[in-house]
């Protein structure tokens, strides 16, 4: 199951110590990328946060991975399930 997760940091909630924690997000993501759980990470230009694509076995696994993120309590999340368009049946053209 693939999900696009758009997350935005709530900057006003970050203390100086929490900024150091936020800087560890890349370290947090690396093993997940190696395991194939994160298949894409992108920065949204002009924003504090990002767009990550997860490939997980279940909704529960996604929830667990998000909860383990160093920024979990300091970000808002939009979670969008993705469907592979190449596997959708193609409708015949109208006659």
matplotlib code that plots the C-alpha trace (Angstrom):
import matplotlib.pyplot as plt

x = [0.0, 1.4, 0.7, 1.7, 2.3, 2.5, 3.8, 4.2, 6.2, 4.4, 7.4, 5.9, 6.0, 9.7, 12.2, 15.9, 16.4, 13.5, 15.2, 18.1, 15.7, 14.1, 17.5, 17.6, 14.7, 17.1, 18.9, 15.4, 14.5, 17.6, 17.0, 13.3, 14.5, 16.9, 14.0, 11.8, 9.3, 10.0, 10.3, 10.5, 11.3, 10.7, 11.0, 8.0, 9.7, 8.8, 7.5, 8.8, 8.1, 8.0, 6.2, 7.2, 5.9, 5.6, 5.2, 3.8, 1.9, -1.0, -2.6, -1.3, 2.3, 2.0, 0.6, 3.4, 6.1, 4.6, 4.4, 8.1, 9.1, 11.2, 8.7, 5.5, 4.3, 5.4, 3.9, 0.5, -0.1, -2.1, -2.2, -3.3, -3.6, -2.2, -3.4, -1.2, -2.8, -1.1, -3.2, -6.6, -8.7, -8.8, -12.3, -12.9, -13.3, -16.8, -18.4]
y = [0.0, 3.4, 6.6, 10.2, 11.9, 15.7, 17.1, 20.6, 21.7, 24.0, 26.2, 28.1, 24.9, 24.3, 25.1, 25.4, 21.8, 20.6, 22.2, 19.9, 16.9, 18.1, 18.1, 14.3, 13.6, 12.5, 10.1, 8.7, 8.2, 6.5, 3.0, 3.2, 4.0, 1.0, -1.2, 0.1, 1.6, 5.1, 5.2, 9.0, 12.1, 15.6, 19.1, 21.4, 24.6, 27.5, 25.3, 23.8, 20.1, 17.7, 15.1, 11.5, 8.4, 5.3, 1.8, -0.2, -3.4, -1.9, 1.3, 0.3, 0.1, 3.6, 4.9, 3.3, 4.7, 8.2, 8.1, 7.2, 10.3, 12.8, 15.6, 13.7, 15.9, 19.1, 18.7, 18.4, 15.6, 15.0, 11.3, 10.4, 6.7, 6.1, 3.8, 2.6, 3.9, 1.3, -1.4, 0.3, -1.0, 1.2, 2.1, 1.8, 5.1, 6.3, 5.2]
z = [0.0, -1.0, 0.7, 0.0, 3.4, 3.3, 6.6, 7.7, 10.7, 13.2, 13.7, 16.6, 18.7, 18.3, 21.0, 20.3, 21.5, 19.3, 16.3, 16.9, 16.9, 13.7, 12.1, 12.7, 10.3, 7.5, 9.9, 10.8, 7.1, 5.9, 7.4, 6.2, 2.7, 2.9, 3.9, 1.1, 3.5, 2.2, -1.6, -2.1, 0.0, -1.3, 0.1, -0.7, -1.8, 0.4, 3.2, 6.4, 5.9, 3.1, 1.0, 1.6, -0.2, 2.0, 0.8, 3.7, 4.4, 6.3, 7.7, 11.1, 9.9, 8.4, 11.6, 13.6, 11.3, 11.4, 15.3, 15.4, 13.4, 15.4, 14.2, 14.9, 17.7, 16.0, 12.5, 10.9, 8.4, 5.3, 4.4, 0.9, -0.3, -3.7, -6.4, -9.3, -12.5, -14.7, -13.0, -13.6, -16.5, -19.5, -20.7, -24.4, -26.3, -26.8, -30.0]

ax = plt.figure().add_subplot(projection="3d")
ax.plot(x, y, z, "-o")
ax.set_aspect("equal")
plt.show()
